[in-house]
Amino acid sequence: MSRTTRHILETTFEFDEEIEQNIKLTYLYTPATPQRGASYSNAGEPPEAPEVETIALEVDGKPATNDQLDDAQTSDSLWDKMIEHAEKNL
C-alpha cells in the first residue's frame, strides 16, 4: 500500500504564455508502485505511476482563479516539478 504525503511547492509558473508569476502549490503525492508478480491465488498487478492531487493554489499570494488552477493542473512541467519536489522531501 502506498503512502500519500502532503507537500507545499513554491516556484514560478507562466500562465497562458504570459509573464511568470510566483505560485504556492499545496498537493498530495502518492509514490509509484512496482509491478507485482502473479501467484497461485492472484494474477498479479501492473506497475502504477506516481500521482499528485492539487489541494490549493495561490498566485502572487492570492487564491488562484479557476482558469489558473486548470492551467496548473494540466501542465506537464509543473507535474514533473511536483513529483521531483515530493521525492526529494520524503
Backbone hydrogen bonds, N-H to C=O, Kabsch-Sander energy under -0.5 kcal/mol:
donor,donor_aa,acceptor,acceptor_aa,energy
4,T,2,S,-0.6
5,T,29,Y,-2.5
7,H,27,Y,-2.9
9,L,25,L,-2.9
10,E,8,I,-0.5
11,T,9,L,-0.6
11,T,23,I,-1.8
13,F,21,Q,-2.3
15,F,13,F,-0.7
15,F,19,I,-0.7
17,E,14,E,-0.5
18,E,15,F,-1.9
21,Q,13,F,-2.6
23,I,11,T,-3.2
24,K,58,E,-2.1
25,L,9,L,-3.1
26,T,24,K,-0.5
26,T,56,A,-2.7
27,Y,7,H,-2.5
28,L,53,E,-2.5
29,Y,5,T,-3.0
30,T,51,E,-2.7
33,T,48,E,-1.9
36,R,45,E,-2.7
37,G,35,Q,-0.5
39,S,42,N,-3.1
45,E,36,R,-1.9
48,E,33,T,-2.2
51,E,30,T,-2.6
53,E,28,L,-2.1
55,I,26,T,-3.2
56,A,26,T,-1.8
58,E,24,K,-2.2
59,V,62,K,-3.2
60,D,22,N,-3.3
60,D,58,E,-0.5
62,K,59,V,-1.6
64,A,57,L,-2.4
69,L,65,T,-2.4
70,D,66,N,-2.4
71,D,67,D,-2.5
72,A,68,Q,-2.5
73,Q,69,L,-2.5
74,T,70,D,-1.3
75,S,72,A,-1.0
76,D,74,T,-0.6
79,W,75,S,-2.0
80,D,76,D,-2.5
81,K,77,S,-1.9
82,M,78,L,-2.4
83,I,79,W,-2.4
84,E,80,D,-2.6
85,H,81,K,-2.7
86,A,82,M,-2.7
87,E,83,I,-2.5
88,K,84,E,-1.7
89,N,85,H,-1.2
90,L,87,E,-0.6
